């Protein structure tokens, strides 16, 4: 069986890291690489990685999505035939290759499976229209796929109901517990307890609640500081956040420290007391595994997706209830035994997740079994 591993949708950020980890593990895991062809976006980090490895068969596609889709649609048939491809595996997303080829895709677009939630709230009319069109294309990809891999069990169950997906599997994400350590110095109040929002200016993460949380903690005379890993880029979202800090007079209770490099993650977690993940929706978040790994209590939105992932290994809150969230913060500061018990639950839950070579084997086994039973 010859597999085309489609990495063209992984061009930056966490997705690109997933792709590079997949390749590194595949190349060092004793697999017969003659059974794999790879496709990457031209001049991406994945392209550079592939080009540095001799005897690897790969080709590149344009960076701009519409150009890539046209390339797949117009030339996909000839490439598939020439390379004698049996299966296409797109780690996240969809390739517009011929429909008669068996295609397995990974799905991480959580909002598709919870249509009752207005995920694009806050976007203007044009922005919402653009996002809705992209969502329709992703739903088209789900229905067109021969089989689907999910990282969240609640999404898998919703997919069966909403889109009648029949051939699908839930495979837990993997965690690479190798951190090249580099210290990061946070300009903050060394005496204050610290809560981490590991996010950029993404409103889904609910960072706009931070000024109100800080104000409420200030009224309760609780010495606390929030750490946010967004950039001081003077974007609309950054300026809106800064305005709220001034409005509530809590600028000294929030440190905006900018993006964190991978080698700084260990140092960052070592300096915080709690971690917040107040997203409306997630398919998965590395923040969860990082909390469990670094033994930090996680305060998370009480939603279907989060309960599906965390079970008893997190503190659940109404993501918009300032009073309730502050009550949890205060409780964690006053009851270390409760924190220790929850951290132990996190350690146990963390132990159920596969190492990366185990995860990739599970993926390839599912692809093989799905193809053979088609």
C-alpha positions in Angstrom: 0.0 0.0 0.0 1.5 3.3 -1.1 0.4 6.4 1.0 0.5 10.0 -0.1 1.0 12.0 3.2 -0.5 15.4 2.5 1.2 18.0 4.7 0.3 20.9 2.5 -2.3 22.4 5.0 0.3 22.6 7.8 2.1 25.8 7.1 2.7 27.4 10.5 2.2 27.3 14.2 1.1 24.1 16.0 0.0 22.4 12.8 3.4 22.7 11.3 4.9 21.3 14.5 2.6 18.3 14.3 3.7 17.7 10.7 7.4 17.9 11.6 7.0 15.6 14.5 5.1 13.1 12.3 8.0 13.2 9.8 10.7 12.9 12.3 9.1 9.9 14.0 8.3 8.2 10.6 11.9 8.6 9.4 13.4 7.2 12.6 10.8 4.5 13.3 11.9 1.7 11.0 9.2 2.3 8.4 9.8 1.4 4.7 9.8 5.0 3.3 9.4 3.6 -0.2 5.7 3.2 0.7 5.3 7.0 1.3 5.2 10.0 -0.9 5.0 13.4 0.8 3.5 16.7 -0.3 4.3 20.1 1.4 3.7 23.8 0.8 6.5 25.3 -1.1 9.2 27.0 1.0 7.6 25.9 4.3 9.6 24.5 7.2 8.2 21.1 6.2 9.4 21.5 2.7 12.9 22.5 4.0 12.9 19.4 6.3 11.9 17.1 3.4 14.5 18.6 1.1 17.3 18.0 3.7 16.6 14.2 3.7 17.9 12.3 0.7 16.0 9.5 -1.0 12.6 10.9 0.2 10.0 11.2 -2.5 8.0 14.4 -2.3 6.5 17.3 -4.2 5.4 20.8 -3.3 2.2 22.9 -3.9 1.6 26.7 -3.8 1.2 28.4 -0.5 -2.0 30.4 -1.3 -4.9 28.0 -0.5 -6.9 28.7 -3.7 -3.8 28.1 -5.8 -3.1 24.9 -4.0 -6.7 23.7 -4.4 -6.5 24.4 -8.1 -3.3 22.5 -8.4 -4.8 19.5 -6.6 -8.0 19.6 -8.7 -6.2 20.1 -12.1 -3.1 17.9 -11.7 -4.1 15.6 -8.8 -5.3 12.8 -11.2 -2.1 12.7 -13.1 0.1 12.7 -10.0 -1.9 10.0 -8.3 -1.7 7.8 -11.4 2.0 8.5 -12.0 3.0 7.8 -8.4 0.7 4.8 -8.0 -0.9 6.1 -4.9 -3.4 3.9 -3.0 -4.3 6.1 -0.1 -4.1 9.8 0.7 -3.7 10.8 4.3 -4.2 14.6 5.1 -3.2 15.1 8.7 -5.5 18.1 9.1 -7.9 19.3 6.3 -8.7 18.0 2.8 -6.9 17.7 -0.5 -9.0 18.1 -3.7 -7.6 15.0 -5.2 -9.7 12.5 -7.3 -12.7 11.2 -5.4 -12.0 7.6 -6.5 -8.8 7.6 -4.3 -9.2 6.5 -0.7 -8.7 9.5 1.4 -8.2 9.7 5.2 -8.3 13.0 6.9 -7.8 14.4 10.4 -10.4 16.8 11.7 -9.7 19.5 14.3 -12.3 22.1 13.5 -14.4 21.9 16.6 -17.0 24.5 15.6 -18.3 22.3 12.8 -19.7 19.9 15.3 -21.3 22.4 17.6 -23.5 24.5 15.3 -25.6 25.7 18.2 -22.6 27.8 19.4 -22.0 31.1 17.5 -18.3 30.5 17.2 -17.7 33.5 14.9 -19.4 36.0 17.2 -17.8 39.4 17.1 -16.8 39.2 13.4 -18.3 41.7 11.0 -20.7 40.6 8.2 -17.9 40.1 5.6 -15.7 38.2 8.2 -18.6 36.0 9.2 -19.4 35.2 5.6 -15.8 34.3 4.9 -15.6 32.0 7.9 -18.9 30.4 7.1 -17.8 29.6 3.5 -14.6 28.1 4.9 -16.7 26.0 7.3 -18.9 24.8 4.4 -15.8 23.7 2.5 -14.5 21.8 5.6 -17.9 20.1 6.0 -17.7 19.1 2.3 -14.3 17.6 3.0 -15.6 15.6 6.0 -18.4 14.1 3.9 -16.1 13.5 1.0 -13.4 11.7 3.1 -13.3 7.9 3.1 -12.4 7.8 6.8 -11.8 10.5 9.5 -9.4 10.6 12.5 -10.5 12.7 15.6 -8.6 13.9 18.6 -11.7 14.6 20.6 -14.3 11.9 21.4 -17.2 14.4 21.7 -16.4 15.6 18.1 -16.5 12.0 16.8 -19.9 11.4 18.4 -21.3 14.7 16.9 -19.8 13.8 13.5 -21.8 10.6 13.4 -25.0 12.4 14.2 -24.6 15.6 12.1 -22.8 14.3 9.1 -23.4 10.6 9.1 -19.7 9.8 9.3 -19.4 6.1 9.5 -15.7 5.2 9.2 -14.0 7.2 11.9 -11.7 6.7 15.0 -10.8 8.6 18.1 -7.0 8.7 18.7 -5.6 10.7 21.6 -3.0 13.3 20.8 0.6 12.6 21.8 2.9 14.7 23.9 6.6 15.1 23.4 8.2 15.4 26.8 11.5 16.7 25.6 12.1 20.3 26.3 15.3 22.1 25.6 15.3 24.5 28.5 15.8 28.2 28.2 15.0 30.5 31.1 12.5 33.3 30.6 12.3 36.2 33.0 8.8 37.5 33.6 8.6 41.2 34.7 6.0 40.6 37.4 5.2 40.9 41.1 7.3 38.1 42.6 5.0 37.9 45.7 1.8 37.5 43.7 0.2 34.2 42.7 0.1 34.0 38.9 -2.5 32.7 36.5 -1.4 31.9 32.9 -3.5 32.5 29.7 -1.3 30.7 27.1 -2.8 32.3 24.1 -2.6 35.1 21.5 -5.3 37.7 20.7 -7.9 35.0 19.9 -11.3 35.9 21.3 -12.3 32.3 21.5 -9.8 32.1 24.4 -11.9 34.6 26.4 -8.9 36.8 27.4 -11.2 39.8 27.5 -12.5 38.6 30.9 -9.1 39.1 32.5 -9.5 42.8 33.4 -12.8 42.0 35.2 -11.2 39.0 37.0 -8.3 41.2 38.1 -10.7 43.9 39.3 -12.7 41.4 41.3 -9.6 39.9 42.9 -8.4 43.4 43.7 -11.6 44.1 45.5 -11.1 40.9 47.5 -7.6 42.1 48.3 -6.1 38.9 46.7 -2.5 39.5 45.5 -2.7 38.0 42.0 -1.3 38.6 38.6 -2.3 37.3 35.1 0.3 36.4 32.5 -0.7 36.5 28.9 1.4 35.2 26.0 0.1 37.6 23.4 2.2 40.2 21.6 2.1 43.9 22.2 1.4 44.4 18.6 -1.0 47.4 18.9 -3.6 45.4 17.0 -7.3 46.2 17.5 -7.7 43.3 20.0 -4.5 44.4 21.9 -5.7 48.0 22.1 -9.2 46.9 23.2 -7.6 44.8 26.0 -5.3 47.6 27.1 -8.3 50.0 27.2 -10.1 47.6 29.6 -7.1 47.3 31.8 -7.1 51.1 32.2 -10.9 51.2 32.7 -10.7 48.8 35.6 -7.4 50.2 36.9 -5.6 46.8 36.9 -2.7 47.4 34.6 -0.3 46.4 37.3 -2.1 43.0 37.7 -1.5 41.9 34.1 1.8 41.1 32.3 1.6 40.8 28.5 4.8 38.8 27.8 4.6 38.0 24.1 5.0 34.7 22.2 6.9 31.9 24.0 9.4 29.7 22.3 9.2 26.0 22.8 12.4 25.9 24.9 10.9 28.5 27.2 7.8 26.6 28.0 9.3 24.7 31.0 10.5 27.9 32.6 7.1 29.6 32.0 5.1 26.9 33.7 7.6 26.9 36.6 6.7 30.5 37.4 2.9 30.3 37.4 0.4 29.0 40.0 -2.6 28.2 37.8 -3.4 27.9 34.1 -6.6 29.1 32.4 -8.3 27.7 29.3 -11.6 29.5 29.0 -12.2 28.7 25.3 -15.7 28.5 23.9 -14.6 25.5 21.8 -11.5 23.5 21.2 -10.8 20.2 19.5 -7.8 19.8 21.7 -5.2 22.0 23.3 -1.6 21.3 24.2 -2.2 23.5 27.3 -4.1 20.7 28.9 -1.3 18.1 28.5 1.3 20.7 29.6 -0.7 21.4 32.8 -0.7 17.8 33.6 2.9 17.3 32.7 4.1 20.3 34.7 1.8 19.6 37.6 -0.2 22.8 37.5 -4.0 23.1 38.3 -6.1 23.8 35.2 -9.1 26.1 35.3 -11.2 25.3 32.2 -14.6 26.1 30.6 -17.3 23.8 31.7 -18.3 22.5 28.2 -18.9 19.2 26.5 -15.5 19.3 24.7 -13.5 20.0 27.9 -15.3 17.4 30.0 -14.7 14.8 27.3 -11.0 15.5 27.4 -10.2 16.3 31.1 -12.7 14.2 33.0 -11.8 14.7 36.7 -8.4 16.4 36.0 -9.5 20.0 35.9 -11.5 22.7 37.7 -14.6 23.5 35.7 -16.1 27.0 35.5 -18.7 29.0 33.6 -16.3 30.9 31.3 -18.2 34.1 31.6 -18.9 34.1 35.4 -16.4 36.4 37.0 -17.5 35.7 40.5 -17.4 31.9 40.1 -14.0 32.0 38.5 -12.6 34.2 41.3 -14.2 31.9 43.9 -12.2 29.0 42.4 -9.0 31.0 42.4 -9.5 31.9 46.0 -10.3 28.3 46.9 -7.1 27.1 45.2 -5.0 29.6 47.1 -6.5 28.6 50.5 -6.9 24.8 50.0 -3.6 23.2 48.8 -4.9 19.7 49.5 -7.6 20.2 46.9 -4.9 21.4 44.4 -2.7 18.4 45.1 -5.6 15.9 44.6 -6.5 17.5 41.2 -2.9 17.5 40.1 -2.7 13.8 40.9 -5.8 13.2 38.7 -4.0 15.1 36.0 -0.9 12.9 36.3 -3.1 9.8 36.0 -5.0 11.2 33.0 -1.7 12.2 31.3 -0.6 8.6 31.6 -3.4 7.5 29.3 -1.9 9.5 26.3 0.3 7.8 23.8 3.9 8.6 23.0 4.3 10.0 19.5 5.5 6.8 17.9 2.5 5.0 19.4 0.1 7.6 18.1 1.5 7.4 14.6 1.3 3.6 14.6 -2.3 3.9 15.6 -3.0 6.3 12.7 -1.2 4.1 10.2 -2.9 1.0 11.5 -6.3 2.7 11.2 -5.5 3.8 7.6 -4.4 0.3 6.6 -7.5 -1.4 8.2 -9.9 1.2 6.7 -8.4 0.8 3.2 -8.4 -3.0 3.3 -12.1 -3.1 4.5 -13.3 -0.5 1.9 
